[in-house]
Amino acid sequence: MPHTSPSSATASPAASSPDQPSSGGLCAIHQPNLFPRLTTLAKLFAADAWIVLDDVQFTRSDYQHRTRLAALEDPDRTRWLSIPTHLPQGRQTAIQDVLIADPAAARRRTEAMIRQEYRTSPHWPSMQTALEPVWTAFDTGRTAAVAETSTRVLLDLLGWPGRILTAAGLPARPERSERLADLTAAAGARTYLCGTGGMTYLDPAPFTARGIAVAPFLPPAAGIWASARRVTSLWALAHLGPASLAARLRALAGAPDSLEAAA
């Protein structure tokens, strides 16, 4: 089952999947987000497979083309970083088809804003090197390629050993919960890892019918997690460094209160 994402040329351990998915494990299904928030990154890190949901409708009010940067010294001081986008099919445009309005200018602005916020971090040298594939992804002209790559490089930097698949290449029914259950099964996973937002609408019946458990992902609310639902995970990475942040994510992934299968 080859990975066919537009950013699949990115060289990284998490950038490809085997021809046949392994059986078992946790599966997270999420749209590509631009430098995702810490809660999103932590959910993907806790999973054994991430299915990139890039064939659904693009939403300007979501995080598919934007992220909230937080000042290194104060995570409550924030500003938006957005990639100007063009929707070839109007509001019905799928995420994978969204185009960057001016790729060269968007790359310069994105790189400059991130450097301005985090260059004083002692961990900036490793971050700067890791982010190089993101700047290259702007050459594709596609917002989804940049957003997906921005997540890939962070997972790689944190040592995530999981697999990445693309939803468009997997068989699934069109209804929301049925599709999530079908995608989880197609990835060979036995548990679907669901965020708090998803738990509000998820119908467990299709998962039960396939013998798939649903596990809610419930991150803490204190410490670095106080701003985790609002700001990019780049802040936590710059604040703690890759090794320390990875240790916290591993501890969270192993906590039964965070990954408890729902009945």
Secondary structure as a PSIPRED ss2 file (coil, helix, strand):
# PSIPRED VFORMAT (PSIPRED V4.0)

   1 M C   1.000  0.000  0.000
   2 P C   1.000  0.000  0.000
   3 H C   1.000  0.000  0.000
   4 T C   1.000  0.000  0.000
   5 S C   1.000  0.000  0.000
   6 P C   1.000  0.000  0.000
   7 S C   1.000  0.000  0.000
   8 S C   1.000  0.000  0.000
   9 A C   1.000  0.000  0.000
  10 T C   1.000  0.000  0.000
  11 A C   1.000  0.000  0.000
  12 S C   1.000  0.000  0.000
  13 P C   1.000  0.000  0.000
  14 A C   1.000  0.000  0.000
  15 A C   1.000  0.000  0.000
  16 S C   1.000  0.000  0.000
  17 S C   1.000  0.000  0.000
  18 P C   1.000  0.000  0.000
  19 D C   1.000  0.000  0.000
  20 Q C   1.000  0.000  0.000
  21 P C   1.000  0.000  0.000
  22 S C   1.000  0.000  0.000
  23 S C   1.000  0.000  0.000
  24 G C   1.000  0.000  0.000
  25 G C   1.000  0.000  0.000
  26 L E   0.000  0.000  1.000
  27 C E   0.000  0.000  1.000
  28 A E   0.000  0.000  1.000
  29 I E   0.000  0.000  1.000
  30 H E   0.000  0.000  1.000
  31 Q C   1.000  0.000  0.000
  32 P C   1.000  0.000  0.000
  33 N C   1.000  0.000  0.000
  34 L C   1.000  0.000  0.000
  35 F C   1.000  0.000  0.000
  36 P C   1.000  0.000  0.000
  37 R E   0.000  0.000  1.000
  38 L H   0.000  1.000  0.000
  39 T H   0.000  1.000  0.000
  40 T H   0.000  1.000  0.000
  41 L H   0.000  1.000  0.000
  42 A H   0.000  1.000  0.000
  43 K H   0.000  1.000  0.000
  44 L H   0.000  1.000  0.000
  45 F H   0.000  1.000  0.000
  46 A H   0.000  1.000  0.000
  47 A C   1.000  0.000  0.000
  48 D C   1.000  0.000  0.000
  49 A E   0.000  0.000  1.000
  50 W E   0.000  0.000  1.000
  51 I E   0.000  0.000  1.000
  52 V E   0.000  0.000  1.000
  53 L C   1.000  0.000  0.000
  54 D C   1.000  0.000  0.000
  55 D C   1.000  0.000  0.000
  56 V C   1.000  0.000  0.000
  57 Q E   0.000  0.000  1.000
  58 F C   1.000  0.000  0.000
  59 T C   1.000  0.000  0.000
  60 R C   1.000  0.000  0.000
  61 S C   1.000  0.000  0.000
  62 D C   1.000  0.000  0.000
  63 Y C   1.000  0.000  0.000
  64 Q C   1.000  0.000  0.000
  65 H C   1.000  0.000  0.000
  66 R E   0.000  0.000  1.000
  67 T E   0.000  0.000  1.000
  68 R E   0.000  0.000  1.000
  69 L E   0.000  0.000  1.000
  70 A E   0.000  0.000  1.000
  71 A E   0.000  0.000  1.000
  72 L C   1.000  0.000  0.000
  73 E C   1.000  0.000  0.000
  74 D E   0.000  0.000  1.000
  75 P E   0.000  0.000  1.000
  76 D E   0.000  0.000  1.000
  77 R E   0.000  0.000  1.000
  78 T E   0.000  0.000  1.000
  79 R E   0.000  0.000  1.000
  80 W E   0.000  0.000  1.000
  81 L E   0.000  0.000  1.000
  82 S E   0.000  0.000  1.000
  83 I C   1.000  0.000  0.000
  84 P C   1.000  0.000  0.000
  85 T E   0.000  0.000  1.000
  86 H E   0.000  0.000  1.000
  87 L C   1.000  0.000  0.000
  88 P C   1.000  0.000  0.000
  89 Q C   1.000  0.000  0.000
  90 G H   0.000  1.000  0.000
  91 R H   0.000  1.000  0.000
  92 Q H   0.000  1.000  0.000
  93 T C   1.000  0.000  0.000
  94 A E   0.000  0.000  1.000
  95 I H   0.000  1.000  0.000
  96 Q H   0.000  1.000  0.000
  97 D H   0.000  1.000  0.000
  98 V C   1.000  0.000  0.000
  99 L E   0.000  0.000  1.000
 100 I E   0.000  0.000  1.000
 101 A C   1.000  0.000  0.000
 102 D C   1.000  0.000  0.000
 103 P H   0.000  1.000  0.000
 104 A H   0.000  1.000  0.000
 105 A H   0.000  1.000  0.000
 106 A H   0.000  1.000  0.000
 107 R H   0.000  1.000  0.000
 108 R H   0.000  1.000  0.000
 109 R H   0.000  1.000  0.000
 110 T H   0.000  1.000  0.000
 111 E H   0.000  1.000  0.000
 112 A H   0.000  1.000  0.000
 113 M H   0.000  1.000  0.000
 114 I H   0.000  1.000  0.000
 115 R H   0.000  1.000  0.000
 116 Q H   0.000  1.000  0.000
 117 E H   0.000  1.000  0.000
 118 Y H   0.000  1.000  0.000
 119 R C   1.000  0.000  0.000
 120 T C   1.000  0.000  0.000
 121 S C   1.000  0.000  0.000
 122 P C   1.000  0.000  0.000
 123 H C   1.000  0.000  0.000
 124 W H   0.000  1.000  0.000
 125 P H   0.000  1.000  0.000
 126 S H   0.000  1.000  0.000
 127 M H   0.000  1.000  0.000
 128 Q H   0.000  1.000  0.000
 129 T H   0.000  1.000  0.000
 130 A H   0.000  1.000  0.000
 131 L C   1.000  0.000  0.000
 132 E H   0.000  1.000  0.000
 133 P H   0.000  1.000  0.000
 134 V H   0.000  1.000  0.000
 135 W H   0.000  1.000  0.000
 136 T H   0.000  1.000  0.000
 137 A H   0.000  1.000  0.000
 138 F H   0.000  1.000  0.000
 139 D H   0.000  1.000  0.000
 140 T H   0.000  1.000  0.000
 141 G C   1.000  0.000  0.000
 142 R E   0.000  0.000  1.000
 143 T H   0.000  1.000  0.000
 144 A H   0.000  1.000  0.000
 145 A H   0.000  1.000  0.000
 146 V H   0.000  1.000  0.000
 147 A H   0.000  1.000  0.000
 148 E H   0.000  1.000  0.000
 149 T H   0.000  1.000  0.000
 150 S H   0.000  1.000  0.000
 151 T H   0.000  1.000  0.000
 152 R H   0.000  1.000  0.000
 153 V H   0.000  1.000  0.000
 154 L H   0.000  1.000  0.000
 155 L H   0.000  1.000  0.000
 156 D H   0.000  1.000  0.000
 157 L H   0.000  1.000  0.000
 158 L C   1.000  0.000  0.000
 159 G C   1.000  0.000  0.000
 160 W C   1.000  0.000  0.000
 161 P C   1.000  0.000  0.000
 162 G C   1.000  0.000  0.000
 163 R E   0.000  0.000  1.000
 164 I E   0.000  0.000  1.000
 165 L E   0.000  0.000  1.000
 166 T E   0.000  0.000  1.000
 167 A H   0.000  1.000  0.000
 168 A H   0.000  1.000  0.000
 169 G H   0.000  1.000  0.000
 170 L C   1.000  0.000  0.000
 171 P C   1.000  0.000  0.000
 172 A C   1.000  0.000  0.000
 173 R C   1.000  0.000  0.000
 174 P C   1.000  0.000  0.000
 175 E C   1.000  0.000  0.000
 176 R H   0.000  1.000  0.000
 177 S H   0.000  1.000  0.000
 178 E H   0.000  1.000  0.000
 179 R H   0.000  1.000  0.000
 180 L H   0.000  1.000  0.000
 181 A H   0.000  1.000  0.000
 182 D H   0.000  1.000  0.000
 183 L H   0.000  1.000  0.000
 184 T H   0.000  1.000  0.000
 185 A H   0.000  1.000  0.000
 186 A H   0.000  1.000  0.000
 187 A C   1.000  0.000  0.000
 188 G C   1.000  0.000  0.000
 189 A C   1.000  0.000  0.000
 190 R C   1.000  0.000  0.000
 191 T E   0.000  0.000  1.000
 192 Y E   0.000  0.000  1.000
 193 L E   0.000  0.000  1.000
 194 C E   0.000  0.000  1.000
 195 G C   1.000  0.000  0.000
 196 T H   0.000  1.000  0.000
 197 G H   0.000  1.000  0.000
 198 G H   0.000  1.000  0.000
 199 M H   0.000  1.000  0.000
 200 T C   1.000  0.000  0.000
 201 Y C   1.000  0.000  0.000
 202 L C   1.000  0.000  0.000
 203 D C   1.000  0.000  0.000
 204 P C   1.000  0.000  0.000
 205 A H   0.000  1.000  0.000
 206 P H   0.000  1.000  0.000
 207 F H   0.000  1.000  0.000
 208 T H   0.000  1.000  0.000
 209 A H   0.000  1.000  0.000
 210 R C   1.000  0.000  0.000
 211 G C   1.000  0.000  0.000
 212 I C   1.000  0.000  0.000
 213 A E   0.000  0.000  1.000
 214 V E   0.000  0.000  1.000
 215 A E   0.000  0.000  1.000
 216 P E   0.000  0.000  1.000
 217 F E   0.000  0.000  1.000
 218 L C   1.000  0.000  0.000
 219 P C   1.000  0.000  0.000
 220 P C   1.000  0.000  0.000
 221 A C   1.000  0.000  0.000
 222 A C   1.000  0.000  0.000
 223 G H   0.000  1.000  0.000
 224 I H   0.000  1.000  0.000
 225 W H   0.000  1.000  0.000
 226 A H   0.000  1.000  0.000
 227 S H   0.000  1.000  0.000
 228 A C   1.000  0.000  0.000
 229 R C   1.000  0.000  0.000
 230 R C   1.000  0.000  0.000
 231 V C   1.000  0.000  0.000
 232 T E   0.000  0.000  1.000
 233 S H   0.000  1.000  0.000
 234 L H   0.000  1.000  0.000
 235 W H   0.000  1.000  0.000
 236 A H   0.000  1.000  0.000
 237 L H   0.000  1.000  0.000
 238 A H   0.000  1.000  0.000
 239 H H   0.000  1.000  0.000
 240 L H   0.000  1.000  0.000
 241 G C   1.000  0.000  0.000
 242 P H   0.000  1.000  0.000
 243 A H   0.000  1.000  0.000
 244 S H   0.000  1.000  0.000
 245 L H   0.000  1.000  0.000
 246 A H   0.000  1.000  0.000
 247 A H   0.000  1.000  0.000
 248 R H   0.000  1.000  0.000
 249 L H   0.000  1.000  0.000
 250 R H   0.000  1.000  0.000
 251 A H   0.000  1.000  0.000
 252 L H   0.000  1.000  0.000
 253 A H   0.000  1.000  0.000
 254 G C   1.000  0.000  0.000
 255 A C   1.000  0.000  0.000
 256 P C   1.000  0.000  0.000
 257 D C   1.000  0.000  0.000
 258 S C   1.000  0.000  0.000
 259 L E   0.000  0.000  1.000
 260 E C   1.000  0.000  0.000
 261 A C   1.000  0.000  0.000
 262 A E   0.000  0.000  1.000
 263 A C   1.000  0.000  0.000
